[in-house]
Amino acid sequence: MRVAKRTAVLIGVLMVVGAMVVSCSGEVGNSGGTDAKKLVLIPGVADEPFYISMQCGAAGEATKLGYKLDTQAPTKFDAGSQTPVLTGVVANKPGGILIAPTHATAMANPIKQAKDSGIKIVEVDTALEDTSIALSSISSDNKKGGELAAATLAKLVGEKGPVLVINTKAGTSTTDARAQGFEAALKNYPGMTSLGVQYNNNEAAQAASIVTATLAAHPDLAGVFATNLSSAEGAATGLRNANKLGQVKLVGFDASPKQVEDLKAGTVQALIAQDPSGIGVTGVDQAVAALEGKPVTRNIQTEMVAITQADMDTNTKYFYKRKC
Ligand code: T6T
């Protein structure tokens, strides 16, 4: 009887010590700990070549470093769709989350909750306005990308005529910076006028309608800057439907397979390609550094290049993928 009691006490002590050890190491299976070897990537939206390429880079790097990376993506590019995905991921307590916030302010609270639960947060591509939440942010220099688009379009239209910006959704840090950079750089070309910024809600069909309506009101439209994949794919369709191919010059951000086809066909005159795979690789590197107690870098800028039909064959490494 006495032996049984002593054994029970010993087991109890061992369980408490075991729980403490597990808790200190931060391994999963205890209350409050995270799975230090698990990372989750939460892109802006599912099944989109920019994020697929990012996932390919991130997954490869995670495997190389001995980590496991899952991807959980919202079905729509908005905070309402991304928040429940994030909440579900947080409940499983991965060690780190790489996230592309779909809105610079609306995603702040849910991401802060993730941070407060002990998960290391790295922003990939888009970022929050509040810079105190993520440990690191990796993206293109989007303002510079907008300036590059303005210089490219200016050359294509002979520095004159009205031009339009089609942006995706207000509150998207990256595309807002591109539109701002473009509009600011336009001031260097007094012969060009801006018809302003219109939003396509990240829907290609809406971008096509914007082009059709703008051409009806401004038949002399000289050029369009489309700030991302959906706006560029849609703008190309709009120009094709209006029989304005080549006559209205189009510069689009990103390099999806369809955008590359449009460039080859002459529907689009220039693409500003990013390095989504590199963003994924660097995002994993930063999350792993944080988990291993090594220094992290707060802001990292990745490569970006303007591609035209003339140099597309030497720039194929920048084309985005539909699968890894
Ligand atoms: O242009 C990319 C990304 O950089 C941006 O933040 C959102 O749109 C894309 O994902 C392309 O659709």
Boltz pocket constraint, residues with backbone or C-beta under 6 A from the ligand:
constraints:
  - pocket:
      binder: B
      contacts: [[A, 44], [A, 48], [A, 50], [A, 51], [A, 125], [A, 126], [A, 172], [A, 174], [A, 175], [A, 227], [A, 228], [A, 229], [A, 230], [A, 253], [A, 254], [A, 274]]
      max_distance: 6.0
